[in-house]
């Protein structure tokens, strides 16, 4: 989990996310976003683990990349791993 958070993933995805946000929403100064996990394994017939991973609300565009990485890292918290076993 710490390895993901301390990786350079934020710097690698920041330009991609920033470009996408700008393309979809423009350069609105009042824009606040939500970052949450959504995966194929979260809501299936065998398992429903929505809400086990981090969700961030009211995130400014410049902070989305950091929160995406934190969301990815939350996949490996003890509670999330135990739930999937």
C-alpha positions as CSV (number, residue, x, y, z in Angstrom):
1,X,0.0,0.0,0.0
2,X,2.7,2.5,0.9
3,X,4.7,1.4,-2.1
4,X,1.8,2.5,-4.4
5,X,1.4,5.8,-2.5
6,X,5.1,6.6,-2.7
7,X,5.5,5.6,-6.4
8,X,5.7,8.1,-9.2
9,X,2.3,7.2,-10.5
10,X,0.9,10.6,-9.5
11,X,3.3,12.4,-11.7
12,X,2.7,10.0,-14.5
13,X,-1.1,10.2,-14.5
14,X,-1.4,13.9,-13.5
15,X,-1.1,15.2,-17.1
16,X,-3.5,12.6,-18.5
17,X,-6.1,13.3,-15.9
18,X,-5.7,17.1,-16.1
19,X,-6.1,16.9,-19.9
20,X,-9.2,14.8,-19.6
21,X,-10.8,17.0,-16.9
22,X,-10.1,20.1,-19.0
23,X,-11.6,18.4,-22.1
24,X,-14.7,17.3,-20.4
25,X,-15.4,20.1,-18.0
26,X,-13.4,23.1,-19.3
27,X,-11.5,25.3,-16.9
28,X,-14.2,25.9,-14.4
29,X,-12.8,27.5,-11.2
30,X,-15.7,26.0,-9.1
31,X,-15.2,22.4,-10.2
32,X,-15.1,19.8,-7.4
33,X,-15.0,16.1,-8.2
34,X,-15.4,12.7,-6.6
35,X,-12.8,9.9,-6.8
36,X,-13.9,6.4,-5.9
37,X,-13.1,2.9,-6.8
38,X,-15.3,1.1,-9.4
39,X,-14.2,-2.3,-10.5
40,X,-15.6,-5.4,-12.1
41,X,-15.2,-7.3,-8.9
42,X,-17.0,-4.8,-6.7
43,X,-20.5,-5.7,-7.5
44,X,-20.9,-9.2,-8.9
45,X,-23.1,-12.2,-8.3
46,X,-20.5,-13.7,-5.9
47,X,-19.3,-10.6,-4.1
48,X,-20.4,-7.2,-3.3
49,X,-17.5,-5.1,-1.9
50,X,-18.6,-1.6,-3.0
51,X,-17.5,0.8,-0.3
52,X,-14.5,-1.2,0.9
53,X,-12.0,1.1,-0.8
54,X,-11.5,4.8,-0.3
55,X,-13.9,7.5,-1.7
56,X,-12.9,11.1,-1.8
57,X,-15.5,13.9,-2.3
58,X,-15.1,17.6,-3.1
59,X,-11.7,17.1,-4.8
60,X,-10.2,20.0,-6.7
61,X,-9.0,19.1,-10.2
62,X,-5.3,19.6,-9.3
63,X,-5.7,17.0,-6.5
64,X,-7.4,14.3,-8.5
65,X,-4.2,12.4,-9.5
66,X,-3.2,12.1,-5.8
67,X,-6.6,10.8,-4.8
68,X,-6.7,8.3,-7.6
69,X,-3.4,6.8,-6.4
70,X,-4.7,6.8,-2.8
71,X,-7.8,5.0,-4.1
72,X,-5.7,2.4,-5.9
73,X,-3.7,1.9,-2.7
74,X,-6.8,1.3,-0.6
75,X,-7.4,-1.9,-2.6
76,X,-4.6,-3.4,-0.4
77,X,-5.8,-2.3,3.0
78,X,-6.3,-5.2,5.4
79,X,-10.1,-4.7,5.4
80,X,-10.3,-4.7,1.6
81,X,-8.1,-7.8,1.2
82,X,-10.0,-9.7,3.9
83,X,-13.3,-8.9,2.3
84,X,-12.2,-10.3,-1.1
85,X,-10.9,-13.6,0.4
